[in-house]
Amino acid sequence: MNKIVAMAAKDIHILFRDKLGFFFTVFFPLMMAIFFGAMFAGLSRGPANIPIALVDQDRTSASERFIERLGQASGLAVEQIPREEALEQVRRGRTAVMVTLTPGFGAALDNPFVTTPEVEMTVDPTQFAVAGMVRGVLLEAAGAELQDLMSDPARLGAANSQNSLFFESLPPSDARDQMLTFLDLSPRVSSLIDEMGLGAATGGNQGFGPPLEIEQTEVQAERPGPTNSYATSFAQAMLWTLIGGSVSFSMSIAIERSRGTLMRLLVAPITARHLLAAKGLACLGATLFTSTALITLGITVFDVRPTSYPLLALALLCGSICFCGIMMALSVIGGTEQAAAGIGWGLSLPLSMLGGGMVPLFLMPEWMQTLGNISPMKWTLMAYEGAIWRGFTLNEMLLPCAVLVAIGVLAFTLGARNLRWDTG
Amino acid sequence: MLVFDHVSKSFGDLRAVDDLSFEVEAGEVFGLLGPNGAGKTTAINMAVGLLEPDEGVVRFADEAFDRDPRDAENRRSLGLAPQSIALYEQIGGADNLRFFGRLHGLRGTDLEERVVACLDFADLTDVGKKVVSKYSGGMKRRLNLAVAIIHDPELVLLDEPTVGVDPQSRNAIFERVEQLRDAGKEVVYTTHYMEEAQRLCDRVAIIDRGRLMALDTVPALIEAHGGPGNLVVRTGDSESRHETTDPLGTLAELQARQAVDHFQYLPPDLETVFLNLTGRALRD
C-alpha cells in the first residue's frame, strides 16, 4: 500500500510541477466554471439581455401600452427604432429579432373578440432558439393584456358596445341574438364567477383562442441570403479551420527547436526575417487554402450561396491574416510543442466562447457581449457571415476586416519581436 | 581558417568559455574534447554565429566573423552537423538534402548534382526517396552529416556525430570524415570517445571549465601529459600492475626476482591524457 501511495504522490507532485498540466487541471476548469457561471447567471435573471428591435407602425395608446409591458417583462431588452434600421440590425447580427406592431394592432388588442392582434417577427435564422424565447414573452404579454381587459368591466363594456353595434347591423338570426346576449353578459362574467366563489380558479380568457397571432419571417425573405443552415455551419467550420491551423503552426517553431532543425535553419545563410516570413506565409497559405476548400465544398455540395464572392474572398484573406498573426503570438508564449498546443487551445476555446463560436452572443450577459469584442473569432464570424448570408456591403465589411487585419498585424509583430531564437 | 582569439563567454555567473584560443587549418581534423559542461557546445555555437562572444573574436577565413546569426554571408562557408538528429523526418532523405541545399542558394542541376553526391557520400542512394522516419539510427546519422556538407562548405563542424550508432555505422562515419579531410576541408570534431579522436584527429584541444588545458597532436599530447605506461605481469595465480616509462627495464627487474609467466604493456593513450588533465571526478 505504501508503494502505491508513494507512486501516486510522485505522480501528483509531477503534475503540479508541470505548469501546463497545472493549467489544464486547475486553472482551465476554473476559467470554464467562471465563464459558464457568468453566462448562465445572466440567463437565470431571465432573458432581459435578449435585445429585440421593435417597430411600432400602429402608434396607438394600446400599442404603446403593449410596448411598455414588453419593456417591463423579464427576458427582453426592447429598443424602439425605425423599421429599416431594425432590419439592418438583424441583418448585421446585432439583434436576433425584429418585432413589428402593424397598423390595427392596438385596436385588435383592445377588442380581441373579433380580430386577434397580430405582430410580425423577423428573425436571424441562426437564432431560432432566441426567437422562440421572444415568441413566448410576446404571448405572455398579450395574455396579460387580455386578462386585464377581461377583468376591467369598463374596457370590456366599451369593447362590447362596439361589437354590439356591429352584430346589430347584421340580419336577424338566432346566432346573432345569442351573440348579443353573450356580449351583454360578458362584462359581468368576472363578478358572476366571484359570486359563485370560483375566483381565480378559472381564467378570464377561457374559451378564446390564442391572444396573439405571430407571423414569423426570416430576414432573408426581404433580401438575398442563406439558402440553408449550412450557410451558417460552414462559417463556423471555417473559423475552426483557422483556429486549428494557427495552433498547429504555432507548434511548428517549438518542434523545429526541439528536433534541432531550428539550429540548422539559423546556421543557414538566411535571416530571421526569412524564417518569420516563411512561417507566416505557410500559415497564411494553409489557412487560406483550407478555409477556401471548405467554403467551396459548401457551395458545390451543400448549396451555400454567398451573397458576394469578392467580399467572401476579402473575408477569407483577412481571417487568415488575423490567425497568422495569432499563430506567431502563440509561438512566443509556448516554448515547447506541448506548451504551444496547450496554450493555443487553452486560449482559443474561451475566446471562441466569447466570440459566439460556441454559444450565441445573445445568450450572454451584456458585459460578456461587450467583452466579446476582444475576440478575433467574433470578427471572423461577422466577416464570413457578412459575405455568405448577411449580405454585407463593402462598407459594412470594412469594420470586421479592418479589425481582423489589425489584430493579425499586431499579434504577428509582438510575436516576431519576442520570438526565442535560441536553439536549446 | 577558423580562429578563436582569446574568446570568452559567460551565462550569468557561469563562465562557459574562458580565454579560448586556437586555429583550425585547411585539410585538418581538429578534435575538441572535454567533459560534460566543458564549453564545447558554447564554442561550436560561437563558431557558427549562434552566440556572440563576450570578449575576444571568432574569425573565419581571416576576416572578422559577423556574430549576428541573421547575417548570412559568412555562413555559406560552414556546415554544421548538430549532436541531435536535425532532420525533417516526414520527408525523404533526398528531399531533406534538397531543402537545405536551396537554403544555401543551390538551384537546378547544381542542386541535383550535390544531392546525388551527398546521398552517395552517406551511402543512402538506394533509400534517398524513403521518408527519414523509416531510416535506422545509423542512416539518420549519416544523413545528418550529409546535410551539413550539401553546399560544399570549407569548414564542417561535427558535434558528437557518432552518438548512438552501431560499430559499422561509426566506422562508415569515420571514413566520411577522412574523405572530408582528404578533400581539404577544415573539420572540427567534438566527441566523448577518445579512441575516435585518437584515430581521426590531427590535432586535439582538451578544454575543461571553459579553459584550454592542452592543444597538440595526439602523440605530442601523450608524450607531454600521458605519464607512465602500465606493465601488467602475471606470476602463477597472481597478477600485478606496475607504472613505468621503461617497460623492458622493469620487466627485467621483475624477472630477476621471480619467473614471469605472462606480461602485457599498456602504453599511455589519449584517455589517460584526458583523465590526467581533467581529473577523475564525475561531471554533471
Boltz contact constraints between the chains, C-beta under 6 A:
constraints:
  - contact:
      token1: [A, 260]
      token2: [B, 82]
      max_distance: 6.0
  - contact:
      token1: [A, 260]
      token2: [B, 84]
      max_distance: 6.0
  - contact:
      token1: [A, 260]
      token2: [B, 86]
      max_distance: 6.0
  - contact:
      token1: [A, 261]
      token2: [B, 86]
      max_distance: 6.0
  - contact:
      token1: [A, 263]
      token2: [B, 82]
      max_distance: 6.0
  - contact:
      token1: [A, 264]
      token2: [B, 86]
      max_distance: 6.0
  - contact:
      token1: [A, 266]
      token2: [B, 50]
      max_distance: 6.0
  - contact:
      token1: [A, 266]
      token2: [B, 69]
      max_distance: 6.0
  - contact:
      token1: [A, 267]
      token2: [B, 48]
      max_distance: 6.0
  - contact:
      token1: [A, 267]
      token2: [B, 75]
      max_distance: 6.0
  - contact:
      token1: [A, 267]
      token2: [B, 80]
      max_distance: 6.0
  - contact:
      token1: [A, 268]
      token2: [B, 103]
      max_distance: 6.0
  - contact:
      token1: [A, 269]
      token2: [B, 72]
      max_distance: 6.0
  - contact:
      token1: [A, 269]
      token2: [B, 75]
      max_distance: 6.0
  - contact:
      token1: [A, 269]
      token2: [B, 76]
      max_distance: 6.0
  - contact:
      token1: [A, 270]
      token2: [B, 72]
      max_distance: 6.0
  - contact:
      token1: [A, 270]
      token2: [B, 103]
      max_distance: 6.0
  - contact:
      token1: [A, 271]
      token2: [B, 70]
      max_distance: 6.0
  - contact:
      token1: [A, 272]
      token2: [B, 70]
      max_distance: 6.0
